[in-house]
Amino acid sequence: MSDQAFPAATAAIIAAGRRMDRFGWVPATAGNLSVRLADGTVAITRSGGHKGFLDAEGVIRVGLDGRPLRTGDRPSAETGLHCGIYRRFPAAGAVLHGHSVPVTVLSRAGGEAITLAGYELLKAFPGLPTHDAAIAVPVFDNDQDIPRLQRAVESRWDALAEVPPGYLIRGHGVYVWGADMPEALLRLEALEFMLACGLETRRAA
């Protein structure tokens, strides 16, 4: 790993945390953000702390097993979900996890997926070149046992012909990933917009 790789990843995470905070997607200590480094390790936000006020001390390095590389560093309990994405998808270079109101409310409505169709911003997702398409975003029951939750996620992935680069945890939050931080942010913003539209549609009904 180059001497600048971790500082560059840290800077990208800090900037993304501020952007997510601006939209209200990471209230209080909610959410976590990560970037995969070229040596296979992961730069990820430390447990606790407000993601809108991150500094360099708020980002640590872990292995793909989720264990910190420096004694005393404490990663988020959900680090295992980030690492699960990186292990499964070699092209994934950044993962974002947020707790927005639309995600929290709509994921509690029941069902194993939320289908989004007819939105222009569907084009932010791979294989959807037009608004005339649909995507089913998986929803998983919340579970404080992260290894068990990761096994449930992987089991659903195994059953899907095409895995969308994101999923929801019921009443909890969203995970989205991309090849790098700009792509992950693009997908998160598109998904958040479409879910916000879905929430407004429910309110108007």
One Martini backbone bead per residue (centre of mass of N, CA, C, O) as a GRO file, in nm:
protein
  205
    1MET     BB    1   0.096   0.036   0.023
    2SER     BB    2   0.074   0.349  -0.002
    3ASP     BB    3   0.128   0.632   0.186
    4GLN     BB    4  -0.158   0.768   0.058
    5ALA     BB    5  -0.403   0.574   0.077
    6PHE     BB    6  -0.521   0.621   0.361
    7PRO     BB    7  -0.553   0.932   0.353
    8ALA     BB    8  -0.739   0.928   0.103
    9ALA     BB    9  -0.963   0.757   0.228
   10THR     BB   10  -1.017   0.942   0.467
   11ALA     BB   11  -1.103   1.189   0.302
   12ALA     BB   12  -1.344   1.052   0.162
   13ILE     BB   13  -1.499   0.983   0.422
   14ILE     BB   14  -1.528   1.266   0.537
   15ALA     BB   15  -1.683   1.388   0.294
   16ALA     BB   16  -1.919   1.183   0.299
   17GLY     BB   17  -2.016   1.240   0.588
   18ARG     BB   18  -2.095   1.536   0.535
   19ARG     BB   19  -2.300   1.480   0.313
   20MET     BB   20  -2.488   1.291   0.474
   21ASP     BB   21  -2.549   1.497   0.698
   22ARG     BB   22  -2.687   1.717   0.522
   23PHE     BB   23  -2.935   1.494   0.465
   24GLY     BB   24  -2.988   1.311   0.732
   25TRP     BB   25  -2.834   1.002   0.724
   26VAL     BB   26  -2.641   1.056   1.014
   27PRO     BB   27  -2.749   1.049   1.301
   28ALA     BB   28  -2.552   1.104   1.534
   29THR     BB   29  -2.395   0.773   1.540
   30ALA     BB   30  -2.479   0.696   1.271
   31GLY     BB   31  -2.323   0.494   1.077
   32ASN     BB   32  -2.097   0.390   0.800
   33LEU     BB   33  -1.763   0.401   0.643
   34SER     BB   34  -1.585   0.277   0.341
   35VAL     BB   35  -1.254   0.160   0.213
   36ARG     BB   36  -1.076  -0.006  -0.018
   37LEU     BB   37  -0.761  -0.125  -0.034
   38ALA     BB   38  -0.501  -0.248  -0.226
   39ASP     BB   39  -0.414  -0.460   0.019
   40GLY     BB   40  -0.723  -0.544   0.141
   41THR     BB   41  -0.788  -0.340   0.323
   42VAL     BB   42  -0.982  -0.126   0.559
   43ALA     BB   43  -1.137   0.180   0.565
   44ILE     BB   44  -1.298   0.289   0.878
   45THR     BB   45  -1.514   0.379   1.095
   46ARG     BB   46  -1.537   0.443   1.403
   47SER     BB   47  -1.679   0.389   1.684
   48GLY     BB   48  -1.870   0.625   1.687
   49GLY     BB   49  -1.958   0.920   1.619
   50HIS     BB   50  -1.993   1.183   1.403
   51LYS     BB   51  -2.004   1.189   1.050
   52GLY     BB   52  -2.002   1.518   1.027
   53PHE     BB   53  -1.718   1.520   1.238
   54LEU     BB   54  -1.482   1.412   1.104
   55ASP     BB   55  -1.157   1.277   1.140
   56ALA     BB   56  -0.869   1.103   1.122
   57GLU     BB   57  -0.941   0.951   1.401
   58GLY     BB   58  -1.223   0.823   1.273
   59VAL     BB   59  -1.013   0.633   1.113
   60ILE     BB   60  -0.957   0.291   1.031
   61ARG     BB   61  -0.800  -0.034   1.020
   62VAL     BB   62  -0.893  -0.341   0.852
   63GLY     BB   63  -0.965  -0.645   0.789
   64LEU     BB   64  -1.169  -0.881   0.624
   65ASP     BB   65  -1.243  -0.978   0.934
   66GLY     BB   66  -1.263  -0.688   1.110
   67ARG     BB   67  -0.987  -0.648   1.227
   68PRO     BB   68  -0.777  -0.458   1.379
   69LEU     BB   69  -0.440  -0.333   1.315
   70ARG     BB   70  -0.469  -0.166   1.586
   71THR     BB   71  -0.424  -0.134   1.898
   72GLY     BB   72  -0.741  -0.004   2.032
   73ASP     BB   73  -0.916  -0.024   1.804
   74ARG     BB   74  -1.279   0.051   1.730
   75PRO     BB   75  -1.501  -0.093   1.558
   76SER     BB   76  -1.779  -0.146   1.433
   77ALA     BB   77  -2.013  -0.393   1.457
   78GLU     BB   78  -2.073  -0.356   1.125
   79THR     BB   79  -1.810  -0.436   0.976
   80GLY     BB   80  -1.898  -0.720   0.869
   81LEU     BB   81  -2.077  -0.603   0.636
   82HIS     BB   82  -1.857  -0.474   0.476
   83CYS     BB   83  -1.676  -0.726   0.443
   84GLY     BB   84  -1.890  -0.896   0.296
   85ILE     BB   85  -1.891  -0.723   0.042
   86TYR     BB   86  -1.588  -0.745  -0.032
   87ARG     BB   87  -1.579  -1.055  -0.053
   88ARG     BB   88  -1.808  -1.086  -0.277
   89PHE     BB   89  -1.710  -0.799  -0.424
   90PRO     BB   90  -1.430  -0.711  -0.593
   91ALA     BB   91  -1.541  -0.420  -0.710
   92ALA     BB   92  -1.563  -0.315  -0.435
   93GLY     BB   93  -1.456   0.016  -0.283
   94ALA     BB   94  -1.733   0.115  -0.139
   95VAL     BB   95  -1.917   0.183   0.174
   96LEU     BB   96  -2.258   0.269   0.275
   97HIS     BB   97  -2.416   0.376   0.593
   98GLY     BB   98  -2.758   0.457   0.672
   99HIS     BB   99  -3.035   0.664   0.863
  100SER     BB  100  -3.307   0.728   0.727
  101VAL     BB  101  -3.635   0.788   0.718
  102PRO     BB  102  -3.728   0.630   0.465
  103VAL     BB  103  -3.582   0.368   0.534
  104THR     BB  104  -3.708   0.315   0.812
  105VAL     BB  105  -4.010   0.320   0.731
  106LEU     BB  106  -4.026   0.133   0.474
  107SER     BB  107  -3.886  -0.123   0.607
  108ARG     BB  108  -4.146  -0.159   0.814
  109ALA     BB  109  -4.382  -0.254   0.599
  110GLY     BB  110  -4.273  -0.505   0.477
  111GLY     BB  111  -4.111  -0.746   0.336
  112GLU     BB  112  -3.824  -0.849   0.119
  113ALA     BB  113  -3.893  -0.588  -0.064
  114ILE     BB  114  -3.827  -0.295  -0.268
  115THR     BB  115  -3.995  -0.153  -0.536
  116LEU     BB  116  -3.849   0.021  -0.815
  117ALA     BB  117  -4.031   0.229  -1.058
  118GLY     BB  118  -3.990   0.479  -1.317
  119TYR     BB  119  -3.722   0.606  -1.243
  120GLU     BB  120  -3.464   0.795  -1.351
  121LEU     BB  121  -3.253   0.699  -1.113
  122LEU     BB  122  -3.209   0.400  -1.203
  123LYS     BB  123  -2.944   0.471  -1.376
  124ALA     BB  124  -2.744   0.432  -1.122
  125PHE     BB  125  -2.777   0.139  -1.197
  126PRO     BB  126  -2.687  -0.151  -1.308
  127GLY     BB  127  -2.853  -0.229  -1.614
  128LEU     BB  128  -3.015   0.075  -1.615
  129PRO     BB  129  -3.067   0.289  -1.892
  130THR     BB  130  -3.368   0.335  -1.782
  131HIS     BB  131  -3.678   0.413  -1.640
  132ASP     BB  132  -3.787   0.143  -1.783
  133ALA     BB  133  -3.777   0.001  -1.478
  134ALA     BB  134  -3.660  -0.234  -1.214
  135ILE     BB  135  -3.605  -0.265  -0.851
  136ALA     BB  136  -3.511  -0.499  -0.592
  137VAL     BB  137  -3.477  -0.422  -0.259
  138PRO     BB  138  -3.356  -0.567  -0.006
  139VAL     BB  139  -3.495  -0.700   0.308
  140PHE     BB  140  -3.386  -0.716   0.649
  141ASP     BB  141  -3.381  -0.829   0.944
  142ASN     BB  142  -3.299  -0.733   1.234
  143ASP     BB  143  -2.962  -0.789   1.388
  144GLN     BB  144  -2.716  -0.807   1.643
  145ASP     BB  145  -2.610  -1.055   1.486
  146ILE     BB  146  -2.390  -1.015   1.244
  147PRO     BB  147  -2.314  -1.295   1.134
  148ARG     BB  148  -2.610  -1.380   1.092
  149LEU     BB  149  -2.688  -1.151   0.902
  150GLN     BB  150  -2.476  -1.216   0.684
  151ARG     BB  151  -2.589  -1.495   0.617
  152ALA     BB  152  -2.864  -1.390   0.516
  153VAL     BB  153  -2.755  -1.218   0.290
  154GLU     BB  154  -2.602  -1.443   0.134
  155SER     BB  155  -2.847  -1.623   0.084
  156ARG     BB  156  -2.993  -1.419  -0.097
  157TRP     BB  157  -2.775  -1.380  -0.305
  158ASP     BB  158  -2.774  -1.680  -0.402
  159ALA     BB  159  -3.090  -1.645  -0.514
  160LEU     BB  160  -2.985  -1.428  -0.710
  161ALA     BB  161  -2.924  -1.331  -1.030
  162GLU     BB  162  -2.930  -1.024  -0.931
  163VAL     BB  163  -2.730  -0.793  -0.748
  164PRO     BB  164  -2.788  -0.533  -0.581
  165PRO     BB  165  -2.604  -0.238  -0.456
  166GLY     BB  166  -2.822  -0.306  -0.212
  167TYR     BB  167  -2.969  -0.268   0.128
  168LEU     BB  168  -3.203  -0.338   0.389
  169ILE     BB  169  -3.276  -0.269   0.735
  170ARG     BB  170  -3.515  -0.308   0.948
  171GLY     BB  171  -3.548  -0.007   1.108
  172HIS     BB  172  -3.243   0.108   1.026
  173GLY     BB  173  -3.099   0.069   0.713
  174VAL     BB  174  -2.839   0.124   0.465
  175TYR     BB  175  -2.670  -0.044   0.187
  176VAL     BB  176  -2.399   0.076  -0.022
  177TRP     BB  177  -2.216   0.024  -0.336
  178GLY     BB  178  -1.890   0.071  -0.505
  179ALA     BB  179  -1.597   0.118  -0.677
  180ASP     BB  180  -1.631   0.397  -0.533
  181MET     BB  181  -1.722   0.674  -0.372
  182PRO     BB  182  -1.880   0.820  -0.598
  183GLU     BB  183  -2.059   0.574  -0.667
  184ALA     BB  184  -2.181   0.525  -0.389
  185LEU     BB  185  -2.311   0.807  -0.363
  186LEU     BB  186  -2.486   0.794  -0.613
  187ARG     BB  187  -2.657   0.550  -0.519
  188LEU     BB  188  -2.755   0.664  -0.254
  189GLU     BB  189  -2.900   0.916  -0.363
  190ALA     BB  190  -3.093   0.768  -0.549
  191LEU     BB  191  -3.226   0.589  -0.337
  192GLU     BB  192  -3.320   0.811  -0.142
  193PHE     BB  193  -3.502   0.956  -0.343
  194MET     BB  194  -3.696   0.718  -0.409
  195LEU     BB  195  -3.784   0.669  -0.113
  196ALA     BB  196  -3.896   0.952  -0.065
  197CYS     BB  197  -4.113   0.927  -0.281
  198GLY     BB  198  -4.254   0.683  -0.152
  199LEU     BB  199  -4.331   0.828   0.111
  200GLU     BB  200  -4.499   1.056  -0.017
  201THR     BB  201  -4.706   0.870  -0.151
  202ARG     BB  202  -4.820   0.756   0.114
  203ARG     BB  203  -4.914   1.029   0.235
  204ALA     BB  204  -5.114   1.096  -0.018
  205ALA     BB  205  -5.317   0.838   0.005
   0.00000   0.00000   0.00000
